[in-house]
Amino acid sequence: MKYSGIGGQAVLEGVMMKNGADYAVAVRRPDGEIECKKDHKEGILQRHPALDKPLIRGSLILVDSMVLGIDTLNYSASFYDEEDPAPSKEKESSLPIAFAVAASLLLVIGLFILLPSFLSQLLGRVVSSRPVLAVFEALIRIALFVGYVAAISLMKDIRRVFMYHGAEHKCINCVEHGLPLTVENAAKSSRFHKRCGTSFMIGVMILSAVFFMFLQFDSILLRLVTRLILIPVIAGISYEFLRLAGSGDSVLTNILSRPGLWMQRLTTREPDSDMLEVAITSVEAVFDWKAYLKENFGEDAVSACEGPSCPGL
């Protein structure tokens, strides 16, 4: 596997792919046609390169991803707005997106960080062992996350988003394993990828269990404050591991990546060929996969995909 540098996310009936500061959103419109929008958006680190340091950049990239993710989700949803089916061409105000990002962060912090700590504190009335309480807190946190994902996966629209999530991963795996990016090759590729937001979240869960095991306080307020303070640190470490794991195939990173890959069995589904076509459209808008294959795998890697019948030509 060769690191490509591209990443993305699933949106409503589509896929967003990002390469550097360029991103593209491809959406299957209600009439069956594919609409693709390409744009350029510099993140915090691109505007402030001095902040691109280990343990610092993880949290900043997370914020950038949430901002772009909500923006592209709104764009894809606009195609399916019954009152106004045409997507707005005007630049939307950043205020609603900032509010949505803040609300999302508060939900994650409250549900997956503070609530498990509070529940474990209640158990502390009958259990005196702090290591046991730390394990209990970690189990609650993971159970809440898995339960939340399992619950939303029962919704029809979310199941389709998870299928597009699988299409996103399949396209990235396809090119990173040296195959021409066609529907047929993408269909044969894995829907699991180590460089995924799901794996990032599982990494945060596991790392928080380790950190919080050594930070037990009698004061509930102190417990909650330390957990809030450590969120950027834990997110930073999780991101650095994700970055390392997603760019290689060492035995150690493969083993440590397994919990995240297992969780992706819930957050990804096998896509159909139409979904793969949408994902490929998004990739090709921001990434020259033929040049990438030629540089990393040689001329033979693209020789199987030449001529007018090859997608992208």
C-alpha positions in Angstrom: 0.0 0.0 0.0 1.2 3.5 -0.9 0.0 6.5 0.8 -2.0 8.8 -1.6 -2.8 11.8 0.6 -6.4 11.8 -0.3 -9.3 11.4 2.1 -12.9 12.2 2.4 -16.3 11.5 3.8 -19.7 10.3 2.8 -22.5 12.8 2.4 -26.2 12.4 1.5 -26.3 10.4 -1.7 -22.7 11.2 -2.4 -19.0 11.5 -1.5 -16.7 14.3 -0.7 -13.0 13.8 -1.5 -10.2 16.1 -0.4 -6.6 16.4 -1.6 -4.6 19.1 0.1 -6.8 22.3 0.1 -8.8 21.1 -2.9 -12.0 19.2 -2.4 -14.9 17.9 -4.5 -18.4 16.8 -3.7 -20.1 14.4 -6.1 -23.8 13.8 -5.5 -26.3 11.6 -7.3 -29.2 13.9 -8.0 -32.8 12.8 -7.8 -32.9 12.6 -11.6 -30.1 10.1 -11.6 -27.4 12.4 -12.9 -24.1 13.1 -11.0 -23.5 16.6 -9.9 -19.9 17.4 -8.9 -18.7 20.6 -7.3 -14.9 21.3 -6.9 -13.6 24.0 -4.6 -10.6 25.2 -2.7 -10.6 25.7 1.1 -7.5 26.3 3.2 -7.5 24.8 6.7 -6.1 26.3 9.9 -2.7 24.6 9.3 -2.4 25.8 5.7 -3.1 29.4 6.9 -0.8 29.0 9.9 2.0 26.5 9.1 3.7 27.2 12.4 0.9 25.2 14.1 1.6 22.1 12.0 3.3 20.2 14.9 2.7 16.8 16.3 0.0 16.7 19.1 -1.1 20.2 18.1 -2.3 19.6 14.5 -4.7 16.7 15.4 -7.3 18.9 17.1 -7.0 21.6 14.5 -7.5 19.1 11.6 -10.5 17.7 13.5 -12.1 21.1 13.6 -11.4 21.7 9.9 -12.9 18.4 9.0 -16.0 19.1 11.0 -16.5 22.5 9.3 -15.9 21.1 5.8 -18.0 18.0 6.6 -21.0 20.0 7.7 -20.7 22.4 4.8 -20.6 19.5 2.3 -23.4 17.7 4.0 -25.6 20.8 3.7 -24.7 21.0 0.0 -25.7 17.4 -0.7 -28.9 17.7 1.3 -29.9 20.8 -0.8 -30.5 18.4 -3.8 -33.2 16.6 -1.7 -34.8 19.7 -0.2 -38.5 19.3 -1.2 -39.1 23.1 -0.9 -36.1 24.2 -2.8 -34.6 21.2 -4.8 -31.9 23.4 -6.5 -28.7 23.8 -4.5 -27.9 27.4 -3.6 -25.2 29.0 -5.6 -24.7 31.8 -3.1 -22.0 31.6 -0.4 -23.6 30.5 2.8 -22.9 32.4 6.1 -20.3 30.8 8.2 -22.3 31.4 11.4 -24.7 28.5 11.0 -21.8 26.1 10.3 -19.8 27.4 13.3 -22.9 26.8 15.4 -23.3 23.3 14.1 -19.6 22.5 14.7 -19.9 23.8 18.3 -23.1 21.9 18.9 -21.5 18.7 17.5 -18.4 19.1 19.7 -20.6 19.7 22.8 -22.6 16.6 22.0 -19.5 14.4 21.6 -17.9 15.8 24.8 -21.1 15.5 26.8 -22.1 12.0 25.6 -18.8 10.3 25.2 -16.5 12.1 27.7 -18.5 13.6 30.6 -21.5 11.2 30.9 -19.3 8.1 31.3 -17.2 9.9 33.9 -20.4 10.9 35.8 -21.8 7.3 35.7 -18.6 5.8 36.9 -18.6 8.3 39.8 -22.0 6.9 40.8 -20.6 3.4 40.9 -17.8 4.8 43.1 -20.3 4.9 45.9 -20.2 1.0 46.1 -16.8 0.3 44.5 -13.6 1.7 46.0 -11.1 0.5 43.5 -10.0 3.3 41.2 -8.7 1.0 38.5 -12.0 -0.8 38.4 -13.8 2.5 38.1 -11.5 3.6 35.3 -12.3 0.3 33.4 -16.0 0.8 34.0 -15.8 4.3 32.7 -14.0 3.1 29.5 -16.6 0.3 28.9 -19.4 2.8 29.3 -17.8 5.2 26.8 -17.3 2.5 24.2 -20.7 1.0 24.8 -22.3 4.4 24.3 -20.4 5.0 21.1 -21.1 1.5 19.6 -24.8 1.8 20.7 -25.1 5.2 19.1 -23.7 4.1 15.8 -25.8 0.9 15.8 -28.9 2.9 16.5 -28.5 5.5 13.8 -27.6 2.7 11.3 -31.2 1.5 11.5 -32.3 4.7 9.7 -32.6 4.2 5.9 -30.8 7.5 5.0 -27.9 6.7 7.4 -27.5 3.2 5.9 -27.1 4.7 2.5 -24.6 7.2 3.9 -22.7 4.2 5.3 -22.8 2.6 1.9 -21.3 5.7 0.3 -18.7 5.6 3.2 -17.8 2.2 2.0 -17.5 3.5 -1.6 -15.1 6.2 -0.4 -12.9 3.7 1.3 -13.0 1.3 -1.7 -11.8 4.0 -4.1 -8.9 5.0 -1.9 -7.9 1.4 -1.3 -8.1 0.7 -5.0 -5.5 3.3 -6.0 -3.3 2.9 -2.9 -3.0 -0.8 -3.8 -1.9 0.0 -7.4 -5.1 -0.7 -9.3 -6.7 1.6 -12.0 -9.7 3.4 -10.5 -12.6 1.7 -12.2 -15.9 0.5 -10.8 -14.9 -3.1 -11.2 -11.5 -2.6 -9.4 -13.1 -0.5 -6.7 -15.8 -3.1 -6.1 -13.1 -5.7 -5.4 -11.3 -3.5 -3.0 -11.8 -3.4 0.8 -14.4 -1.1 2.4 -12.2 -0.9 5.5 -9.3 1.7 5.8 -7.0 2.4 8.7 -7.1 6.2 7.9 -10.7 6.7 8.8 -12.7 8.9 11.2 -14.2 5.8 12.8 -10.7 4.6 13.7 -9.9 8.0 15.0 -12.8 7.9 17.4 -12.0 4.4 18.6 -8.4 5.6 19.2 -9.7 8.4 21.3 -11.8 6.0 23.4 -8.9 3.6 24.0 -6.4 6.4 24.8 -8.8 8.1 27.1 -9.2 4.9 29.1 -5.4 4.7 29.5 -5.1 8.4 30.5 -8.0 8.5 32.8 -6.9 5.4 34.6 -4.1 7.4 36.1 -6.1 10.5 36.7 -8.7 9.6 39.4 -9.8 12.3 41.8 -12.3 12.4 44.6 -13.7 15.7 43.4 -16.3 15.3 40.5 -15.5 18.8 39.3 -11.8 18.1 39.1 -12.4 14.8 37.3 -14.5 16.6 34.7 -12.1 19.5 34.3 -9.1 17.2 33.7 -11.0 15.2 31.1 -11.9 18.4 29.2 -8.3 19.6 29.3 -6.9 16.3 28.0 -9.3 16.1 25.0 -6.9 18.0 22.7 -4.0 15.9 23.9 -5.8 12.6 23.4 -7.1 13.8 20.0 -3.6 14.8 19.0 -2.1 11.4 19.9 -4.9 9.5 18.1 -4.4 11.6 15.0 -0.6 10.9 14.9 -1.2 7.2 15.2 -3.9 7.3 12.5 -1.5 9.2 10.2 1.3 6.6 10.9 -1.0 3.6 10.5 -2.6 4.9 7.3 0.8 5.4 5.5 2.3 1.9 6.1 1.7 -1.8 6.8 3.9 -2.6 9.7 2.9 -5.5 11.9 2.5 -3.3 15.0 0.3 -0.6 13.4 -1.8 -3.3 11.7 -2.5 -4.9 15.1 -3.3 -1.6 16.8 -5.6 -0.6 13.9 -7.8 -3.7 14.4 -10.3 -2.1 16.8 -11.0 0.7 14.4 -11.3 -1.6 11.5 -13.7 -3.8 13.5 -15.9 -0.7 14.2 -16.0 0.1 10.5 -18.1 -3.0 10.1 -20.9 -0.8 11.5 -20.0 2.5 9.9 -19.4 1.2 6.3 -21.6 -1.0 4.1 -21.0 -2.6 0.7 -21.9 0.0 -2.0 -23.5 -0.7 -5.3 -21.9 0.2 -8.7 -23.8 3.5 -8.9 -22.4 4.6 -5.6 -18.9 3.7 -6.7 -19.4 5.7 -9.8 -20.2 8.8 -7.7 -17.1 8.2 -5.5 -14.9 7.8 -8.5 -16.2 11.1 -10.0 -15.3 12.9 -6.7 -11.8 11.3 -6.6 -11.0 12.3 -10.2 -12.0 15.9 -9.6 -9.2 16.4 -7.2 -6.7 13.6 -7.7 -4.8 12.4 -10.8 -4.8 8.7 -10.0 -3.0 7.7 -13.2 0.0 9.9 -12.5 -0.1 8.5 -8.9 0.0 4.9 -10.2 2.7 5.7 -12.7 4.9 7.3 -10.0 4.4 4.7 -7.3 3.7 1.5 -9.2 5.2 2.0 -12.6 3.9 2.1 -16.2 2.4 -1.4 -16.0 0.0 -0.3 -13.3 -1.9 1.9 -15.8 -1.4 -0.2 -18.9 -4.5 -2.2 -18.1 -6.6 1.0 -18.3 -5.9 2.6 -21.6 -8.2 3.6 -24.4 -11.5 5.4 -24.8 -13.4 2.9 -22.6 -11.3 3.7 -19.6 -13.1 5.9 -17.0 -11.5 9.3 -16.7 -10.3 9.5 -20.3 
